[in-house]
Amino acid sequence: MLKFFINQFKKKKLKKNPKNFILCVGCQKGGTTWLSTQLRNHRNVDLGFRKEYHLFDSLYLEGEDRLKKKLIDNFSTCDLKATKSLKLANLKTHLSFFGDPQKYFEYFDQLYRNGNGNIHLVGDITPAYSGLPKEAFEFIKTGLEERGFKVKVVFIVRDPLERCWSSIRMEHRIKTKNNQKYKIKDDSLAIASSYSNSNHEIRTRYEKTIKNLESVFHSENIFYAVFEKFFNKKSMLDLGNFLELKDFSPKIDEKINYTIKKEGKIKEDVARKLVNYYSETYYFCDSRFDVKELWSGFSYLSDNQAVKSL
């Protein structure tokens, strides 16, 4: 009997803790800030000094280097003496990633090792990565696996109409920095002129994101969720198991980056144009995730719209 317990103790001792990296690629306005907040509350998770590192979109996507430029500007204009040492250190660390992406991988490896066995998950939650090409995902996967990480990809999809509409409203809030001056009609004009630009395209063409992900990562290492049915106990249990996190109990009702919807809605003619522009995305997602009854955008699809093959 004593020998049995000794063997059990040895097995438990030899069992290694998970060394996982969550690569959440969106979607933008799909609950990723909420997810980041809930993960940070878990004792075995360390996501580092920010939610979105925006490294690979800056490197691989044209016109998506805004954060890099902002960091450089912040560093060049900040008062080195007045800036808190930790904030300055994080700024320097972040900038170093853009000069040498290997330092990005090294940073997360060090983050894991600093946990002394208590950290099982680190990662990067940057929705703009949804637009990354296959070669970018290959580079990320290789860099992380060389350091012993198992890459856990998470991708949340949301009705394209609602995602674009929410994104436009967010952009408007950021620009005005005053919700009281917020005007729905301005957003209707904005979405009509921008839903087909590259900024929205890379964040809304879910079929392209999924195709690129599945050409690089094994299906068992990809977790898909539908925003409209994601916030429930079963989905959280499934996600916790996928990420190998024990006792993952998010606050499902907690509102993060939440604003009360204003009166009014997107104009019907604009909604119809947007939805039909992304018709391939709608049909693809319905075939994969059965979302026809969940996504209001389907009501705007032309009856004679043919399903396009990927």
KEGULO-937008 format. One record per residue (C-alpha): residue in three letters; x negated, y negated, z negated; residue number from 1. Coordinates in Angstrom, 3 decimals, padded with zeros to 6 digits. Example, Ala and Ser with C-alpha at 12.3 -4.5 7.8 and 13.67 -1.06 7.14 Angstrom:
2
code;east;north;up;pos
ALA;-012.300;004.500;-007.800;1
SER;-013.670;001.060;-007.140;2
end
This chain:
310
code;east;north;up;pos
MET;000.000;000.000;000.000;1
LEU;-002.830;-002.391;-000.906;2
LYS;-004.526;-001.654;002.417;3
PHE;-001.303;-002.527;004.231;4
PHE;-001.083;-005.972;002.601;5
ILE;-004.772;-006.638;003.282;6
ASN;-004.263;-005.858;006.977;7
GLN;-001.186;-008.076;007.118;8
PHE;-003.149;-010.905;005.506;9
LYS;-005.958;-010.502;008.037;10
LYS;-003.520;-010.580;010.954;11
LYS;-001.910;-013.735;009.632;12
LYS;-005.290;-015.353;009.124;13
LEU;-006.477;-014.443;012.622;14
LYS;-003.324;-015.770;014.261;15
LYS;-004.133;-019.091;015.906;16
ASN;-001.842;-022.071;015.775;17
PRO;-000.476;-023.269;019.121;18
LYS;-002.536;-025.767;021.066;19
ASN;000.118;-027.327;023.242;20
PHE;000.337;-030.506;025.285;21
ILE;003.730;-031.968;026.134;22
LEU;003.717;-033.624;029.545;23
CYS;007.085;-035.360;029.739;24
VAL;007.586;-036.816;033.200;25
GLY;010.950;-038.479;032.715;26
CYS;013.272;-039.394;033.810;27
GLN;013.156;-043.096;033.044;28
LYS;016.297;-044.015;031.052;29
GLY;016.749;-040.334;030.295;30
GLY;016.200;-040.347;026.541;31
THR;012.410;-040.136;026.557;32
THR;011.946;-042.859;023.922;33
TRP;014.375;-041.027;021.664;34
LEU;012.453;-037.790;022.275;35
SER;009.130;-039.451;021.469;36
THR;010.529;-040.819;018.202;37
GLN;011.865;-037.428;017.133;38
LEU;008.619;-035.648;017.969;39
ARG;006.571;-038.162;015.992;40
ASN;008.643;-037.328;012.940;41
HIS;007.501;-033.695;013.062;42
ARG;004.603;-032.742;010.791;43
ASN;002.835;-030.717;013.497;44
VAL;002.921;-033.361;016.254;45
ASP;000.522;-036.202;017.042;46
LEU;001.201;-038.216;020.196;47
GLY;-001.591;-040.694;019.589;48
PHE;-001.411;-044.469;019.686;49
ARG;001.373;-044.876;022.247;50
LYS;004.270;-043.127;023.948;51
GLU;003.429;-043.903;027.587;52
TYR;-000.226;-043.833;028.605;53
HIS;000.463;-044.600;032.280;54
LEU;-002.890;-043.268;033.410;55
PHE;-002.006;-041.046;036.346;56
ASP;000.655;-043.266;037.908;57
SER;-001.995;-046.020;037.922;58
LEU;-004.464;-043.688;039.623;59
TYR;-002.184;-041.968;042.115;60
LEU;000.761;-044.261;042.865;61
GLU;000.457;-047.471;044.845;62
GLY;001.786;-050.487;042.977;63
GLU;002.103;-048.622;039.675;64
ASP;-000.962;-050.061;037.944;65
ARG;000.852;-052.797;036.001;66
LEU;-000.124;-051.456;032.595;67
LYS;-003.779;-051.183;033.547;68
LYS;-003.801;-054.824;034.647;69
LYS;-002.004;-055.837;031.455;70
LEU;-004.526;-053.991;029.277;71
ILE;-007.440;-055.633;031.070;72
ASP;-005.795;-059.021;030.665;73
ASN;-005.104;-058.390;026.971;74
PHE;-008.689;-057.375;026.375;75
SER;-010.162;-060.323;028.228;76
THR;-007.980;-062.872;026.426;77
CYS;-007.762;-061.436;022.903;78
ASP;-009.629;-062.957;019.976;79
LEU;-012.033;-060.158;019.073;80
LYS;-012.467;-061.458;015.546;81
ALA;-008.757;-061.947;014.864;82
THR;-007.587;-058.712;016.488;83
LYS;-007.166;-055.865;014.025;84
SER;-009.922;-053.292;014.368;85
LEU;-007.544;-050.357;014.962;86
LYS;-005.600;-052.213;017.644;87
LEU;-008.838;-053.231;019.349;88
ALA;-010.214;-049.686;019.140;89
ASN;-007.041;-048.294;020.728;90
LEU;-007.212;-050.905;023.474;91
LYS;-010.821;-049.973;024.250;92
THR;-009.974;-046.267;024.182;93
HIS;-007.041;-046.737;026.524;94
LEU;-009.073;-048.786;028.983;95
SER;-011.781;-046.122;028.995;96
PHE;-009.277;-043.608;030.424;97
PHE;-008.936;-045.635;033.621;98
GLY;-012.711;-045.744;034.085;99
ASP;-013.115;-042.024;033.440;100
PRO;-009.957;-039.828;033.257;101
GLN;-011.995;-037.103;031.509;102
LYS;-011.941;-039.342;028.443;103
TYR;-008.141;-039.012;028.441;104
PHE;-008.455;-035.244;028.076;105
GLU;-011.204;-035.612;025.495;106
TYR;-009.073;-038.005;023.464;107
PHE;-006.193;-035.546;023.140;108
ASP;-008.562;-032.678;022.414;109
GLN;-010.051;-034.728;019.581;110
LEU;-006.561;-035.631;018.383;111
TYR;-005.750;-031.929;018.117;112
ARG;-009.017;-031.090;016.345;113
ASN;-008.603;-033.965;013.893;114
GLY;-005.462;-032.240;012.656;115
ASN;-007.531;-029.450;011.093;116
GLY;-005.028;-026.812;012.144;117
ASN;-001.951;-028.833;011.190;118
ILE;-001.391;-030.340;014.648;119
HIS;000.139;-027.963;017.186;120
LEU;001.342;-030.440;019.802;121
VAL;-000.092;-033.590;021.344;122
GLY;000.973;-035.258;024.541;123
ASP;001.953;-038.005;026.916;124
ILE;005.539;-039.092;027.593;125
THR;005.359;-041.285;030.698;126
PRO;008.501;-041.239;032.890;127
ALA;006.629;-042.815;035.820;128
TYR;004.794;-039.499;036.212;129
SER;007.932;-038.212;037.925;130
GLY;006.540;-039.752;041.098;131
LEU;003.170;-038.030;040.937;132
PRO;002.050;-035.885;043.876;133
LYS;001.078;-032.237;043.586;134
GLU;-002.654;-032.980;043.414;135
ALA;-002.138;-035.228;040.382;136
PHE;-000.367;-032.463;038.482;137
GLU;-003.132;-030.053;039.466;138
PHE;-005.734;-032.453;038.096;139
ILE;-003.841;-032.870;034.815;140
LYS;-003.301;-029.139;034.411;141
THR;-006.959;-028.324;035.064;142
GLY;-008.260;-031.017;032.717;143
LEU;-006.062;-029.846;029.856;144
GLU;-006.497;-026.116;030.367;145
GLU;-010.280;-026.519;030.420;146
ARG;-009.921;-027.773;026.849;147
GLY;-007.737;-024.878;025.779;148
PHE;-004.353;-026.563;026.019;149
LYS;-001.187;-024.910;027.212;150
VAL;000.679;-027.564;029.189;151
LYS;004.382;-027.820;028.357;152
VAL;006.240;-029.854;030.976;153
VAL;009.531;-031.534;030.068;154
PHE;011.772;-033.191;032.641;155
ILE;015.187;-034.672;031.879;156
VAL;017.517;-035.525;034.766;157
ARG;020.364;-038.031;034.634;158
ASP;023.071;-039.116;037.055;159
PRO;021.101;-041.252;039.564;160
LEU;023.822;-043.902;039.561;161
GLU;023.702;-044.244;035.780;162
ARG;019.919;-044.033;035.689;163
CYS;019.432;-046.829;038.230;164
TRP;022.122;-048.953;036.613;165
SER;020.571;-048.530;033.160;166
SER;017.116;-049.300;034.562;167
ILE;018.314;-052.530;036.174;168
ARG;019.946;-053.631;032.924;169
MET;016.718;-052.872;031.059;170
GLU;014.667;-054.893;033.528;171
HIS;017.106;-057.764;033.172;172
ARG;016.834;-057.681;029.370;173
ILE;013.061;-057.673;029.531;174
LYS;012.972;-060.635;031.897;175
THR;015.475;-062.757;030.010;176
LYS;014.471;-061.532;026.520;177
ASN;017.903;-062.644;025.389;178
ASN;020.932;-060.339;025.510;179
GLN;023.305;-063.272;024.999;180
LYS;022.412;-064.671;028.404;181
TYR;022.855;-061.296;030.020;182
LYS;025.180;-061.330;033.045;183
ILE;026.512;-058.170;034.632;184
LYS;026.997;-059.835;038.023;185
ASP;023.274;-060.536;038.193;186
ASP;022.590;-056.838;037.708;187
SER;025.036;-055.877;040.450;188
LEU;023.138;-058.077;042.862;189
ALA;019.817;-056.713;041.619;190
ILE;020.754;-053.058;042.009;191
ALA;022.204;-053.664;045.484;192
SER;018.872;-054.995;046.667;193
SER;016.557;-052.602;044.868;194
TYR;017.999;-049.079;044.526;195
SER;016.061;-047.876;047.570;196
ASN;012.697;-049.444;046.732;197
SER;009.708;-047.366;045.664;198
ASN;010.151;-048.241;041.990;199
HIS;013.532;-046.497;041.920;200
GLU;012.679;-043.836;044.502;201
ILE;009.874;-042.219;042.497;202
ARG;012.033;-042.195;039.363;203
THR;015.220;-040.906;040.994;204
ARG;014.255;-038.343;043.634;205
TYR;014.384;-035.473;041.146;206
GLU;014.176;-032.849;043.865;207
LYS;010.722;-034.102;044.851;208
THR;009.537;-034.165;041.252;209
ILE;010.753;-030.632;040.658;210
LYS;009.198;-029.366;043.889;211
ASN;005.812;-030.804;042.902;212
LEU;006.039;-029.517;039.335;213
GLU;006.972;-026.004;040.398;214
SER;004.145;-025.860;042.915;215
VAL;001.664;-026.308;040.044;216
PHE;003.184;-025.075;036.787;217
HIS;004.671;-021.683;036.002;218
SER;008.411;-021.741;035.393;219
GLU;007.988;-020.545;031.800;220
ASN;006.051;-023.749;031.074;221
ILE;008.693;-026.153;032.423;222
PHE;011.690;-027.270;030.375;223
TYR;014.535;-028.912;032.268;224
ALA;017.352;-030.770;030.576;225
VAL;020.407;-032.679;031.775;226
PHE;020.751;-035.968;029.913;227
GLU;024.550;-035.775;029.765;228
LYS;024.459;-032.472;027.832;229
PHE;021.084;-032.659;026.138;230
PHE;021.941;-034.141;022.749;231
ASN;023.247;-031.144;020.848;232
LYS;021.895;-028.584;018.386;233
LYS;021.504;-025.784;020.940;234
SER;019.413;-027.926;023.301;235
MET;017.223;-029.050;020.415;236
LEU;016.744;-025.448;019.307;237
ASP;015.782;-024.473;022.853;238
LEU;013.363;-027.386;023.121;239
GLY;011.797;-026.618;019.737;240
ASN;011.248;-023.003;020.762;241
PHE;009.772;-024.104;024.091;242
LEU;007.321;-026.444;022.364;243
GLU;006.604;-023.826;019.675;244
LEU;007.569;-026.208;016.895;245
LYS;008.999;-024.746;013.719;246
ASP;011.848;-026.577;011.999;247
PHE;012.346;-029.048;014.836;248
SER;015.503;-030.840;013.691;249
PRO;015.917;-034.145;015.538;250
LYS;018.448;-036.758;014.495;251
ILE;020.789;-036.230;017.418;252
ASP;022.937;-039.265;016.631;253
GLU;020.031;-041.687;016.214;254
LYS;020.155;-044.487;018.788;255
ILE;016.833;-045.602;020.272;256
ASN;016.647;-048.434;022.846;257
TYR;020.433;-048.469;022.743;258
THR;022.578;-051.407;023.801;259
ILE;026.339;-051.653;023.837;260
LYS;027.657;-051.556;027.373;261
LYS;029.072;-054.875;028.511;262
GLU;032.410;-055.314;030.180;263
GLY;032.367;-054.734;033.885;264
LYS;030.599;-052.176;035.999;265
ILE;028.668;-051.785;039.171;266
LYS;030.622;-052.815;042.245;267
GLU;032.235;-049.868;044.003;268
ASP;030.717;-050.586;047.407;269
VAL;027.237;-050.809;045.862;270
ALA;027.795;-047.593;043.885;271
ARG;028.900;-045.785;047.029;272
LYS;025.823;-046.892;048.984;273
LEU;023.486;-045.930;046.145;274
VAL;025.033;-042.506;045.617;275
ASN;025.028;-041.623;049.299;276
TYR;021.444;-042.823;049.578;277
TYR;020.558;-040.267;046.894;278
SER;022.995;-037.624;048.144;279
GLU;020.232;-035.052;048.534;280
THR;019.341;-035.519;044.884;281
TYR;022.963;-035.029;043.835;282
TYR;023.425;-031.830;045.803;283
PHE;020.063;-030.434;044.746;284
CYS;020.728;-031.035;041.069;285
ASP;024.198;-029.562;041.260;286
SER;022.773;-026.399;042.803;287
ARG;020.168;-026.172;040.039;288
PHE;021.937;-027.539;036.967;289
ASP;025.679;-027.509;037.720;290
VAL;026.214;-031.228;037.143;291
LYS;029.142;-032.044;039.451;292
GLU;031.590;-032.389;036.568;293
LEU;029.094;-034.357;034.471;294
TRP;027.871;-036.965;036.941;295
SER;030.368;-039.673;037.884;296
GLY;028.324;-040.471;040.980;297
PHE;029.771;-037.455;042.756;298
SER;033.081;-039.318;043.108;299
TYR;031.385;-041.758;045.487;300
LEU;029.895;-039.163;047.827;301
SER;031.299;-039.119;051.341;302
ASP;033.490;-036.059;051.914;303
ASN;031.678;-035.201;055.132;304
GLN;028.190;-035.566;053.634;305
ALA;026.208;-032.468;054.548;306
VAL;023.976;-030.742;052.061;307
LYS;020.392;-031.233;053.122;308
SER;017.829;-028.515;052.660;309
LEU;014.540;-029.286;050.935;310
end
